[in-house]
């Protein structure tokens, strides 16, 4: 049965009432039923569940500021592709409902059924290395091809690369972006174009009211939704203290699989992944490692789940596919699939300077890298790159390996 305007109004109001968080809201719903029953209850009845101040607040007429925001939310809902999904809705994802702190209401821009698909979360550092974003893109594309919807947090770095990889697969729905702002406020602004493509090939999701700006404390709450929607979480790159590790911890507490990609011992962004692996996360080197583990746990998508828009074929989830060596998936392939993305803007080096050296070191990352791959990452000439590599080698900042690749030298004691 379609939700009436009265019921929709009451659900939205319940999430906007000051001091009434998801936990208190659930206690009220258990005691009274639907939200309109809560607002129709007496102060005495409400005081059996909440303190007197909150009981008086809930029994009173809605305040004008809240009413105005509800009316604006109704205007937002009138536009195509805009939805709210409540705890009482059949579309509310069962996996999220099974967590300790499910949101009372979700704002969805896009396909709300994406929330109940087989979902795998991919998270990692905002200041990711070039190799890290390439890995995130490659894993996400492979997993989306295999029938998984990729969830992440729309942040720069690993999150954005994971969304891009899923979109490049052509699957539908390909990806879910859980936002730490109001559904109509994209943060960071640089990802607005990406967000618009996600809503067409998946869904944008938020529990926060319209126009809510980015505030630090909201992002851990966003992370609990990312973890709650997912059957597993893959951490691509993470420092020892990061929001990605919060997401992984929440996933583990909810009984979900946790995966981590190992990296160079020299890289600060590998330390979070290595810590997770020491704590029991599953070390993965290819996307196929994840598919095999999830198939063993009985979490594989049903046949046809990964139907792609472009190919028209139905991948067989959990099927034995030859693992794609990540070294063969070049950033050039990724760049073709994400035209217009600000992250793919080439760093052109035309003069030898400290800035040029630093740019090259950032593009190298902390793993061995070939000159051909550096040419793709930097979009520069062979002569310019060779000169910079020689200067850095003479300065002792990089070393040329016997196979011709280069490795950044880092103090092991840092």
C-alpha positions as CSV (number, residue, x, y, z in Angstrom):
1,X,0.0,0.0,0.0
2,X,1.3,3.4,-0.9
3,X,2.2,5.7,2.0
4,X,-0.3,8.5,2.6
5,X,0.9,12.1,2.8
6,X,-0.1,12.1,6.5
7,X,2.2,9.1,7.2
8,X,5.0,10.5,5.1
9,X,4.8,13.8,6.9
10,X,4.9,12.1,10.3
11,X,8.0,9.9,9.3
12,X,9.9,13.0,8.2
13,X,8.9,15.0,11.3
14,X,10.1,12.1,13.5
15,X,13.6,12.3,12.1
16,X,13.6,16.1,12.4
17,X,12.6,16.4,16.0
18,X,15.5,17.7,18.1
19,X,16.9,15.2,20.6
20,X,15.1,12.2,18.9
21,X,17.8,10.0,17.3
22,X,17.3,6.6,15.6
23,X,17.4,4.6,18.9
24,X,14.8,6.8,20.6
25,X,12.7,6.8,17.5
26,X,12.7,3.0,17.4
27,X,11.6,2.8,21.1
28,X,8.7,5.1,20.3
29,X,7.7,3.1,17.2
30,X,7.7,-0.1,19.2
31,X,5.5,1.5,21.9
32,X,3.1,3.3,19.7
33,X,3.2,1.9,16.2
34,X,3.5,4.4,13.3
35,X,4.8,7.9,13.7
36,X,1.4,9.6,13.4
37,X,0.4,7.5,16.5
38,X,3.4,8.9,18.4
39,X,2.4,12.5,17.6
40,X,-1.2,11.7,18.6
41,X,-0.3,10.2,22.0
42,X,-0.7,12.0,25.3
43,X,2.1,13.5,27.3
44,X,1.5,10.9,30.0
45,X,1.7,8.0,27.5
46,X,4.9,9.4,25.9
47,X,6.6,9.9,29.3
48,X,6.6,6.1,29.7
49,X,9.2,6.0,26.8
50,X,10.9,9.4,26.9
51,X,11.7,12.2,29.4
52,X,9.0,14.8,30.1
53,X,10.6,17.5,28.0
54,X,10.7,15.3,24.9
55,X,7.1,14.0,25.7
56,X,5.8,17.6,25.7
57,X,7.7,18.4,22.5
58,X,6.2,15.4,20.7
59,X,2.7,16.0,21.8
60,X,2.8,19.6,20.7
61,X,2.0,20.9,17.2
62,X,5.0,20.9,14.9
63,X,7.1,24.0,15.1
64,X,7.1,26.3,12.0
65,X,10.8,25.8,11.1
66,X,10.3,22.0,11.1
67,X,7.1,22.3,9.1
68,X,8.8,24.5,6.5
69,X,11.6,21.9,6.0
70,X,9.0,19.1,5.7
71,X,7.2,21.0,3.0
72,X,10.5,21.5,1.2
73,X,11.1,17.8,1.5
74,X,7.7,17.1,-0.1
75,X,8.7,19.4,-3.0
76,X,11.9,17.4,-3.4
77,X,10.0,14.1,-3.3
78,X,7.8,15.3,-6.2
79,X,10.8,15.2,-8.6
80,X,11.6,12.1,-10.6
81,X,13.8,9.6,-8.9
82,X,13.4,11.0,-5.4
83,X,12.3,8.7,-2.6
84,X,12.2,8.1,1.1
85,X,12.5,4.6,2.5
86,X,11.3,4.1,6.1
87,X,11.7,1.3,8.6
88,X,8.2,0.2,7.7
89,X,8.8,0.1,4.0
90,X,9.2,-3.2,2.2
91,X,12.2,-1.6,0.3
92,X,14.1,-1.0,3.5
93,X,17.2,-3.2,3.2
94,X,17.0,-6.2,5.5
95,X,20.8,-6.2,6.1
96,X,20.7,-2.6,7.4
97,X,17.7,-3.4,9.6
98,X,19.7,-6.1,11.2
99,X,22.3,-3.7,12.5
100,X,22.5,-2.1,16.0
101,X,21.5,1.4,14.8
102,X,19.5,1.4,11.6
103,X,18.3,4.9,10.4
104,X,14.6,5.5,10.7
105,X,14.4,7.0,7.3
106,X,16.6,7.0,4.2
107,X,16.5,9.6,1.4
108,X,17.2,8.0,-1.9
109,X,18.0,9.7,-5.2
110,X,18.0,7.0,-7.9
111,X,16.9,3.3,-7.7
112,X,15.8,2.4,-4.1
113,X,15.9,-1.3,-5.0
114,X,19.7,-1.0,-5.3
115,X,19.8,-1.0,-1.5
116,X,18.6,-4.6,-1.3
117,X,21.0,-6.0,-4.0
118,X,24.1,-8.0,-3.2
119,X,26.3,-5.1,-2.0
120,X,30.0,-5.0,-1.4
121,X,31.6,-1.9,0.2
122,X,34.9,-0.5,-0.9
123,X,36.6,2.1,1.2
124,X,40.0,3.7,1.6
125,X,42.1,6.8,1.9
126,X,41.1,10.2,0.4
127,X,44.7,11.0,-0.3
128,X,45.2,7.7,-2.1
129,X,48.2,6.8,-4.2
130,X,47.9,6.4,-8.0
131,X,48.3,2.7,-7.5
132,X,45.6,2.6,-4.9
133,X,43.0,4.4,-7.0
134,X,43.9,2.1,-10.0
135,X,43.4,-0.9,-7.8
136,X,40.1,0.4,-6.5
137,X,38.9,1.0,-10.0
138,X,39.9,-2.4,-11.3
139,X,38.5,-4.3,-8.3
140,X,35.2,-2.4,-8.5
141,X,34.8,-3.0,-12.2
142,X,35.5,-6.7,-11.9
143,X,33.1,-7.1,-8.9
144,X,30.3,-5.2,-10.6
145,X,30.7,-7.3,-13.7
146,X,30.3,-10.4,-11.4
147,X,26.9,-9.1,-10.1
148,X,27.9,-7.0,-7.0
149,X,26.7,-3.5,-6.4
150,X,29.6,-1.4,-5.0
151,X,28.9,0.9,-2.0
152,X,31.2,3.6,-0.9
153,X,31.1,7.1,0.6
154,X,31.5,9.5,-2.4
155,X,34.8,10.9,-1.0
156,X,37.9,11.7,-3.0
157,X,40.5,9.1,-3.6
158,X,39.5,5.4,-3.1
159,X,35.8,6.0,-2.8
160,X,35.5,7.9,-6.0
161,X,37.7,5.4,-7.9
162,X,35.5,2.5,-6.6
163,X,32.3,4.3,-7.9
164,X,34.0,5.0,-11.2
165,X,35.1,1.4,-11.6
166,X,31.6,0.1,-10.9
167,X,30.0,2.6,-13.4
168,X,32.5,1.6,-16.0
169,X,31.2,-2.0,-15.8
170,X,27.9,-1.0,-17.4
171,X,26.0,-2.9,-14.7
172,X,22.7,-1.7,-13.3
173,X,22.5,-0.9,-10.5
174,X,26.2,-0.5,-10.4
175,X,27.0,1.5,-7.3
176,X,25.5,3.2,-4.2
177,X,27.0,6.4,-2.7
178,X,26.2,6.9,1.0
179,X,26.5,10.6,1.8
180,X,27.5,12.4,5.0
181,X,25.4,15.4,4.0
182,X,21.8,16.1,2.9
183,X,20.8,14.2,-0.2
184,X,20.8,17.5,-2.2
185,X,24.3,18.6,-1.0
186,X,27.1,16.8,-2.8
187,X,30.4,16.8,-0.8
188,X,33.0,17.2,-2.0
189,X,31.7,19.6,-4.7
190,X,34.3,18.2,-7.1
191,X,32.3,14.9,-7.2
192,X,29.1,16.5,-8.3
193,X,29.4,15.1,-11.8
194,X,30.2,11.7,-10.4
195,X,27.1,11.8,-8.1
196,X,24.8,12.6,-11.1
197,X,26.1,9.5,-12.9
198,X,25.7,7.4,-9.8
199,X,22.0,8.4,-9.5
200,X,21.4,7.2,-13.1
201,X,23.2,3.9,-12.6
202,X,22.5,3.2,-8.9
203,X,21.6,5.4,-6.0
204,X,22.6,8.3,-3.8
205,X,21.6,7.7,-0.2
206,X,21.5,9.8,3.0
207,X,19.8,9.7,6.4
208,X,20.3,13.4,6.9
209,X,17.7,16.1,6.2
210,X,17.8,18.2,3.1
211,X,20.5,20.9,3.0
212,X,22.6,19.4,5.8
213,X,26.1,20.6,5.3
214,X,29.3,18.5,5.8
215,X,30.3,18.2,9.5
216,X,33.0,15.9,10.7
217,X,30.9,13.9,13.2
218,X,28.4,12.9,10.5
219,X,30.9,10.8,8.5
220,X,31.3,8.0,11.0
221,X,27.5,7.7,11.0
222,X,27.6,7.5,7.2
223,X,30.2,4.8,7.5
224,X,27.8,2.6,9.6
225,X,25.3,2.7,6.8
226,X,28.0,1.7,4.2
227,X,28.9,-1.2,6.4
228,X,25.3,-2.1,7.2
229,X,24.2,-2.3,3.6
230,X,27.0,-4.6,2.6
231,X,27.8,-8.3,2.8
232,X,31.5,-7.5,3.0
233,X,33.9,-4.6,3.1
234,X,37.1,-4.2,1.1
235,X,39.7,-1.7,2.4
236,X,42.0,-0.7,-0.4
237,X,44.4,1.8,1.3
238,X,44.2,3.2,4.8
239,X,46.4,4.9,7.4
240,X,46.5,3.5,10.8
241,X,43.8,5.9,12.1
242,X,41.2,6.5,9.5
243,X,37.4,6.4,8.8
244,X,38.0,3.3,6.6
245,X,39.0,1.3,9.6
246,X,35.8,2.4,11.4
247,X,33.8,1.1,8.5
248,X,35.8,-2.2,8.6
249,X,35.3,-2.5,12.4
250,X,31.5,-1.9,12.1
251,X,31.3,-4.5,9.3
252,X,33.1,-7.0,11.5
253,X,30.8,-6.3,14.4
254,X,27.8,-6.9,12.1
255,X,29.2,-10.3,11.1
256,X,30.2,-9.2,7.6
257,X,33.4,-10.3,5.7
258,X,36.3,-7.9,5.9
259,X,39.0,-7.9,3.1
260,X,42.1,-5.8,2.8
261,X,44.7,-5.3,0.0
262,X,48.3,-5.4,1.2
263,X,50.8,-2.8,0.1
264,X,54.3,-1.7,0.4
265,X,55.9,-1.8,3.9
266,X,57.2,1.7,3.0
267,X,53.7,3.3,2.5
268,X,51.9,4.9,5.4
269,X,48.6,4.1,3.5
270,X,49.3,0.4,3.7
271,X,49.6,0.3,7.5
272,X,45.8,0.3,8.1
273,X,45.3,-2.6,5.7
274,X,48.2,-4.5,7.3
275,X,46.7,-3.9,10.8
276,X,43.4,-5.3,9.6
277,X,45.1,-8.4,8.1
278,X,46.9,-9.0,11.4
279,X,43.5,-8.8,13.2
280,X,41.9,-11.4,10.9
281,X,40.8,-9.6,7.7
282,X,41.3,-11.7,4.6
283,X,44.2,-10.7,2.5
284,X,43.2,-10.3,-1.2
285,X,45.4,-9.9,-4.3
286,X,42.7,-10.1,-7.0
287,X,39.0,-9.5,-7.2
288,X,38.6,-13.3,-7.7
289,X,39.9,-13.9,-4.2
290,X,36.8,-11.9,-2.9
291,X,34.4,-13.7,-5.2
292,X,35.6,-17.1,-4.1
293,X,35.5,-16.2,-0.4
294,X,31.9,-14.8,-0.7
295,X,30.8,-17.9,-2.7
296,X,32.1,-20.1,0.1
297,X,30.2,-18.1,2.7
298,X,27.0,-18.4,0.6
299,X,26.8,-14.6,-0.2
300,X,27.2,-14.8,-4.0
301,X,24.6,-12.9,-6.1
302,X,21.9,-14.8,-7.8
303,X,22.3,-15.6,-11.5
304,X,21.6,-12.6,-13.7
305,X,22.2,-10.1,-10.9
306,X,25.0,-8.4,-12.8
307,X,23.2,-7.8,-16.1
308,X,25.1,-5.1,-17.9
309,X,23.4,-2.3,-19.9
310,X,26.0,-2.2,-22.5
311,X,26.9,-5.9,-23.0
312,X,23.4,-7.4,-22.6
313,X,25.0,-10.5,-21.1
314,X,24.3,-12.1,-17.7
315,X,27.5,-12.8,-15.7
316,X,27.4,-16.0,-13.7
317,X,28.1,-14.8,-10.1
318,X,30.8,-16.8,-8.3
319,X,31.9,-18.4,-11.6
320,X,35.6,-19.3,-11.9
321,X,37.0,-16.5,-14.0
322,X,40.7,-16.1,-14.6
323,X,41.9,-13.5,-12.1
324,X,42.9,-10.2,-13.9
325,X,46.4,-9.2,-13.0
326,X,46.2,-5.7,-11.7
327,X,49.4,-4.8,-13.4
328,X,47.7,-5.3,-16.8
329,X,44.9,-2.9,-16.0
330,X,46.7,0.4,-16.8
331,X,45.5,3.8,-15.7
332,X,45.0,4.6,-19.4
333,X,42.2,2.1,-19.5
334,X,40.7,3.7,-16.4
335,X,41.0,7.2,-17.8
336,X,39.1,6.3,-21.0
337,X,36.2,5.0,-18.9
338,X,36.0,8.1,-16.6
339,X,36.2,11.0,-19.0
340,X,35.8,14.3,-17.4
341,X,36.8,13.1,-13.9
342,X,39.0,15.7,-12.2
343,X,41.2,13.0,-10.7
344,X,42.5,12.0,-14.1
345,X,43.8,15.5,-14.9
346,X,47.4,14.8,-16.0
347,X,50.3,16.4,-14.0
348,X,52.4,17.9,-16.8
349,X,56.1,18.2,-15.9
350,X,58.0,20.6,-18.2
351,X,60.8,21.9,-16.0
352,X,63.2,20.2,-13.6
353,X,62.4,21.5,-10.1
354,X,61.7,20.4,-6.6
355,X,58.0,20.6,-7.4
356,X,58.5,18.3,-10.5
357,X,60.5,15.8,-8.4
358,X,57.7,15.8,-5.7
359,X,55.0,15.3,-8.4
360,X,56.9,12.4,-9.8
361,X,57.4,10.8,-6.4
362,X,53.7,11.1,-5.6
363,X,52.8,9.4,-8.9
364,X,55.3,6.6,-8.2
365,X,53.7,5.6,-4.9
366,X,55.6,3.1,-2.9
367,X,55.5,0.0,-5.1
368,X,57.9,-0.8,-8.0
369,X,56.7,1.0,-11.1
370,X,57.8,0.9,-14.7
371,X,58.7,3.9,-16.8
372,X,55.8,3.1,-19.2
373,X,53.3,3.3,-16.3
374,X,54.8,6.5,-15.1
375,X,54.5,8.0,-18.6
376,X,50.7,7.2,-18.5
377,X,50.3,8.6,-15.0
378,X,52.2,11.8,-15.7
379,X,51.3,12.4,-19.3
380,X,54.8,13.7,-20.1
381,X,57.6,13.0,-22.6
382,X,60.1,10.2,-22.4
383,X,63.0,12.7,-22.3
384,X,61.5,14.7,-19.5
385,X,60.7,11.7,-17.4
386,X,64.1,10.1,-18.0
387,X,65.8,13.2,-16.8
388,X,63.7,13.4,-13.6
389,X,64.3,9.8,-12.9
390,X,68.0,10.2,-13.3
391,X,68.1,13.2,-11.0
392,X,66.1,11.4,-8.3
393,X,68.3,8.3,-8.6
394,X,71.4,10.4,-8.2
395,X,69.9,12.1,-5.1
396,X,69.3,8.7,-3.6
397,X,65.5,9.1,-3.5
398,X,64.7,6.3,-5.9
399,X,66.4,3.1,-6.9
400,X,66.3,1.3,-10.3
401,X,65.6,-2.4,-9.9
402,X,67.2,-5.2,-11.9
403,X,64.0,-5.6,-14.0
404,X,64.1,-1.9,-15.0
405,X,61.3,-0.7,-12.7
406,X,61.8,2.1,-10.2
407,X,61.2,2.1,-6.4
408,X,60.9,5.0,-4.1
409,X,63.4,4.8,-1.2
410,X,61.9,5.5,2.2
411,X,63.5,5.4,5.7
412,X,62.3,2.0,7.2
413,X,62.4,3.6,10.7
414,X,59.8,6.3,9.9
